[in-house]
Amino acid sequence: MSLWYGFCDLLPLEMLRWEFMQNALLALVFMAPLFGLLSTMVVTGRMSFFSDALGHSAFTGIAIGAIFGMAAPLWAAVIFSVGFALLFSYVKSRSNQAADTLIGVFSSSAVALGIFVATLNGGSFTKYNQYLIGDILSITPEEIGLLALTLVCVLVFWGVCANRLTLTAIHPQLASSRGIPVGLSQTLFVVAIAVVVTLSISSVGLLILNSLLVLPGASARNISRNLRQYHGFSVLFALAAGIGGLCVSYYTGCSAGAAISLILGMIFALTFALRKRRA
């Protein structure tokens, strides 16, 4: 971290004079490629509502961890979210119900369980507000380290499975005919989303977390001509919105997560206009 702090001190930016802003910027540097890459598959696989359901399950895990007195309820959230993702994959593979129907069942159940646990015995819900809104300015070096480790794991996973995941999302029957383990690929992907969503919920906030998993990929899809551009633009848009949102947050005092989400919305509008113009 000392090298990063030294680098930030060399930059002529007022907001980087503060250590918490330096931490937030580094966290966004790690989070951008995470959300950028996963967003492409969320959009391609039509899983935007599923990522939202995972956010709800992460909140439920945090509430359960807090009830049991865990010093770090985030780990309870990770375990619960991964279990939620695995259970969803299992039910989906053995049900003839539409995916959006199953997502609605799991999402509503997760929300209800989270609220039930949080308010058990007259408990106050307000102490969980930080997870609804998020505060990236309070992120710690330890949490940044977890994000960095997760990024390395996702990059390795992406390098090995990206083409398989894409084919599985587009045409699972064709992928299966070519010997690709469709079920395993989809399970690993949903687990990756579960971990990333859980680790980011306290920084970004549950209410707008889903936009970071949808808008970068949706924007990139508007103007990309091949898969390389699709992934590259998605990561670029996530990074630009992250840095831009942090700057807006510093100079206006607004929520960084909300600013990032709004910038991503504007990027989508711009790329949509360019797509229409090119057409």
C-alpha positions as CSV (number, residue, x, y, z in Angstrom):
1,M,0.0,0.0,0.0
2,S,2.9,2.4,0.7
3,L,3.8,2.3,-3.0
4,W,0.3,3.2,-4.0
5,Y,0.2,6.0,-1.5
6,G,3.5,7.3,-2.8
7,F,2.2,7.2,-6.3
8,C,-1.0,9.1,-5.4
9,D,1.1,11.8,-3.6
10,L,2.8,12.5,-6.9
11,L,-0.5,13.2,-8.7
12,P,-1.7,16.8,-8.7
13,L,-5.1,16.1,-7.4
14,E,-6.5,17.6,-4.3
15,M,-8.8,14.7,-3.4
16,L,-5.8,12.3,-3.4
17,R,-4.3,14.1,-0.4
18,W,-6.5,12.1,1.8
19,E,-5.7,8.5,2.6
20,F,-9.4,7.3,2.4
21,M,-9.7,8.7,-1.1
22,Q,-6.5,6.8,-2.1
23,N,-8.0,3.6,-0.7
24,A,-11.3,4.2,-2.5
25,L,-9.5,4.8,-5.9
26,L,-7.4,1.7,-5.5
27,A,-10.5,-0.3,-4.7
28,L,-12.2,1.0,-7.8
29,V,-9.2,0.1,-9.9
30,F,-9.7,-3.5,-8.8
31,M,-13.5,-3.5,-8.9
32,A,-13.7,-2.1,-12.4
33,P,-12.3,-5.1,-14.3
34,L,-14.3,-7.4,-12.0
35,F,-17.6,-5.8,-12.8
36,G,-16.6,-5.1,-16.4
37,L,-15.8,-8.8,-17.2
38,L,-18.7,-10.3,-15.3
39,S,-21.1,-7.8,-16.8
40,T,-20.5,-9.1,-20.3
41,M,-21.6,-12.5,-19.3
42,V,-24.5,-11.2,-17.2
43,V,-25.8,-9.4,-20.2
44,T,-25.1,-12.2,-22.7
45,G,-26.7,-14.8,-20.4
46,R,-29.7,-12.6,-19.6
47,M,-28.9,-12.8,-15.8
48,S,-29.4,-9.3,-14.7
49,F,-32.2,-10.1,-12.3
50,F,-30.1,-13.0,-10.9
51,S,-27.3,-10.7,-9.9
52,D,-29.9,-8.5,-8.1
53,A,-31.1,-11.6,-6.3
54,L,-27.6,-12.4,-5.2
55,G,-27.3,-9.0,-3.7
56,H,-30.4,-9.7,-1.6
57,S,-28.9,-13.0,-0.5
58,A,-25.7,-11.3,0.5
59,F,-27.7,-8.9,2.7
60,T,-29.5,-11.9,4.3
61,G,-26.1,-13.5,5.0
62,I,-24.9,-10.3,6.7
63,A,-28.0,-10.2,8.9
64,I,-27.5,-13.9,9.9
65,G,-23.9,-13.3,10.7
66,A,-24.8,-10.3,12.8
67,I,-27.4,-12.2,14.7
68,F,-24.9,-14.9,15.6
69,G,-22.5,-12.3,16.8
70,M,-19.8,-12.7,14.1
71,A,-17.2,-10.0,14.2
72,A,-17.0,-10.1,10.4
73,P,-20.5,-10.9,9.1
74,L,-19.1,-10.4,5.6
75,W,-17.9,-14.0,5.7
76,A,-21.3,-15.2,6.6
77,A,-22.6,-13.3,3.6
78,V,-20.0,-14.9,1.3
79,I,-21.0,-18.4,2.5
80,F,-24.7,-17.7,2.2
81,S,-24.5,-16.1,-1.3
82,V,-22.4,-19.0,-2.6
83,G,-24.9,-21.5,-1.2
84,F,-27.7,-19.4,-2.7
85,A,-26.0,-19.5,-6.1
86,L,-25.4,-23.2,-5.9
87,L,-29.0,-23.9,-4.9
88,F,-30.3,-21.8,-7.7
89,S,-28.2,-23.6,-10.3
90,Y,-29.3,-27.0,-8.9
91,V,-33.0,-26.0,-9.1
92,K,-32.7,-24.4,-12.5
93,S,-31.1,-27.5,-14.0
94,R,-33.9,-29.7,-12.7
95,S,-37.0,-27.5,-13.3
96,N,-39.0,-26.7,-16.4
97,Q,-39.9,-23.2,-14.9
98,A,-38.6,-20.1,-16.8
99,A,-35.4,-18.7,-15.4
100,D,-37.0,-15.3,-14.5
101,T,-39.7,-17.2,-12.5
102,L,-37.1,-19.0,-10.5
103,I,-35.1,-15.8,-10.0
104,G,-38.3,-14.2,-8.6
105,V,-38.8,-17.0,-6.2
106,F,-35.3,-17.0,-4.9
107,S,-35.0,-13.2,-4.8
108,S,-38.3,-12.6,-2.9
109,S,-37.5,-15.4,-0.5
110,A,-34.0,-14.0,0.2
111,V,-35.4,-10.5,0.8
112,A,-38.1,-11.8,3.2
113,L,-35.6,-13.9,5.1
114,G,-33.2,-11.0,5.4
115,I,-35.8,-8.7,6.8
116,F,-37.1,-11.4,9.1
117,V,-33.7,-12.1,10.6
118,A,-32.8,-8.4,10.8
119,T,-35.9,-7.5,12.7
120,L,-36.1,-10.6,14.9
121,N,-36.9,-9.9,18.5
122,G,-37.7,-6.3,17.7
123,G,-34.2,-5.6,16.2
124,S,-33.6,-2.4,14.4
125,F,-33.2,-2.4,10.6
126,T,-31.3,0.9,10.5
127,K,-28.0,-0.6,11.4
128,Y,-28.0,-2.3,8.0
129,N,-28.5,0.9,6.0
130,Q,-24.8,1.0,5.2
131,Y,-25.3,-2.1,3.1
132,L,-28.2,-0.6,1.2
133,I,-26.4,2.6,0.3
134,G,-22.7,1.6,0.6
135,D,-19.7,3.7,1.4
136,I,-16.6,3.1,-0.7
137,L,-14.8,5.9,1.2
138,S,-14.7,3.7,4.3
139,I,-13.1,0.7,2.6
140,T,-10.1,-0.8,4.4
141,P,-6.7,-2.0,3.1
142,E,-7.8,-5.6,4.1
143,E,-10.9,-5.3,2.0
144,I,-8.9,-4.0,-0.9
145,G,-6.6,-7.0,-0.5
146,L,-9.6,-9.3,-0.8
147,L,-10.7,-7.5,-3.9
148,A,-7.3,-7.9,-5.5
149,L,-7.2,-11.6,-4.7
150,T,-10.7,-12.0,-6.2
151,L,-9.6,-10.2,-9.3
152,V,-6.7,-12.5,-9.8
153,C,-8.9,-15.5,-9.4
154,V,-11.5,-14.1,-11.8
155,L,-8.9,-13.3,-14.4
156,V,-7.5,-16.8,-14.3
157,F,-11.0,-18.2,-14.5
158,W,-11.8,-15.9,-17.4
159,G,-8.6,-16.8,-19.3
160,V,-9.5,-20.5,-19.1
161,C,-13.3,-20.4,-19.5
162,A,-14.3,-17.2,-21.3
163,N,-15.0,-18.8,-24.7
164,R,-16.8,-21.7,-23.1
165,L,-18.9,-19.4,-21.0
166,T,-19.9,-17.3,-24.0
167,L,-20.9,-20.3,-26.0
168,T,-22.8,-21.7,-23.0
169,A,-24.7,-18.5,-22.6
170,I,-25.6,-18.1,-26.2
171,H,-26.3,-21.8,-27.1
172,P,-26.1,-24.3,-24.3
173,Q,-27.2,-27.2,-26.5
174,L,-24.4,-26.5,-28.9
175,A,-21.9,-26.1,-26.1
176,S,-23.0,-29.5,-24.6
177,S,-22.6,-31.2,-28.0
178,R,-19.0,-30.0,-28.2
179,G,-18.2,-31.6,-24.9
180,I,-18.3,-28.4,-22.7
181,P,-19.6,-29.1,-19.2
182,V,-22.5,-26.6,-19.3
183,G,-23.7,-27.2,-15.8
184,L,-20.2,-26.9,-14.3
185,S,-19.4,-23.7,-16.3
186,Q,-22.6,-22.0,-15.3
187,T,-22.1,-23.0,-11.6
188,L,-18.6,-21.6,-11.5
189,F,-19.9,-18.4,-13.1
190,V,-22.7,-17.8,-10.6
191,V,-20.3,-18.6,-7.7
192,A,-17.9,-15.9,-9.1
193,I,-20.8,-13.4,-9.3
194,A,-21.8,-14.3,-5.7
195,V,-18.4,-13.7,-4.3
196,V,-17.9,-10.4,-6.2
197,V,-21.4,-9.1,-5.2
198,T,-20.8,-10.0,-1.6
199,L,-17.4,-8.4,-1.3
200,S,-18.7,-5.2,-3.0
201,I,-22.0,-4.7,-1.2
202,S,-20.7,-2.6,1.7
203,S,-18.7,-0.4,-0.7
204,V,-21.3,0.1,-3.5
205,G,-24.6,-0.6,-1.8
206,L,-27.3,-3.1,-2.5
207,L,-29.7,-0.6,-4.1
208,I,-27.4,0.2,-7.0
209,L,-25.1,-2.8,-7.1
210,N,-27.0,-4.4,-9.9
211,S,-26.4,-1.5,-12.2
212,L,-22.6,-2.2,-12.0
213,L,-23.3,-5.7,-13.2
214,V,-25.5,-4.7,-16.1
215,L,-24.7,-1.3,-17.5
216,P,-21.0,-1.8,-18.4
217,G,-21.8,-4.8,-20.5
218,A,-25.0,-3.3,-22.0
219,S,-23.1,-0.2,-23.0
220,A,-20.2,-2.2,-24.5
221,R,-22.7,-4.3,-26.5
222,N,-24.1,-1.2,-28.2
223,I,-20.8,-0.4,-30.0
224,S,-18.7,-3.6,-30.0
225,R,-18.0,-5.5,-33.2
226,N,-16.4,-8.6,-31.6
227,L,-15.8,-10.3,-28.3
228,R,-12.5,-8.6,-27.6
229,Q,-14.1,-5.2,-28.0
230,Y,-17.1,-6.3,-26.0
231,H,-14.9,-7.2,-23.0
232,G,-12.5,-4.3,-23.4
233,F,-15.2,-1.6,-23.6
234,S,-17.0,-3.1,-20.7
235,V,-14.0,-2.9,-18.4
236,L,-13.1,0.6,-19.8
237,F,-16.6,1.9,-19.1
238,A,-16.6,0.5,-15.6
239,L,-13.2,2.0,-14.8
240,A,-14.2,5.4,-16.3
241,A,-17.5,5.5,-14.4
242,G,-15.7,4.4,-11.2
243,I,-13.1,7.2,-11.3
244,G,-15.6,9.7,-12.5
245,G,-18.1,8.8,-9.8
246,L,-15.4,9.1,-7.1
247,C,-14.5,12.6,-8.3
248,V,-18.1,13.7,-8.4
249,S,-18.6,12.3,-4.9
250,Y,-15.7,14.2,-3.6
251,Y,-16.6,17.6,-5.0
252,T,-20.4,17.4,-4.5
253,G,-20.6,15.3,-1.3
254,C,-23.0,12.8,-2.8
255,S,-22.9,9.0,-2.6
256,A,-20.1,7.6,-4.7
257,G,-22.1,4.5,-5.7
258,A,-25.0,6.6,-6.9
259,A,-22.6,8.8,-8.9
260,I,-21.0,5.8,-10.5
261,S,-24.3,4.3,-11.5
262,L,-25.5,7.6,-13.0
263,I,-22.4,7.9,-15.1
264,L,-22.8,4.4,-16.3
265,G,-26.4,5.3,-17.3
266,M,-25.1,8.3,-19.3
267,I,-22.5,6.1,-20.9
268,F,-25.2,3.7,-22.0
269,A,-27.3,6.5,-23.4
270,L,-24.2,7.8,-25.4
271,T,-23.3,4.4,-26.8
272,F,-26.9,3.7,-27.7
273,A,-27.0,7.0,-29.6
274,L,-23.8,6.0,-31.4
275,R,-25.2,2.6,-32.2
276,K,-28.3,4.2,-33.8
277,R,-26.2,6.7,-35.7
278,R,-23.9,4.0,-37.0
279,A,-26.9,1.9,-38.1
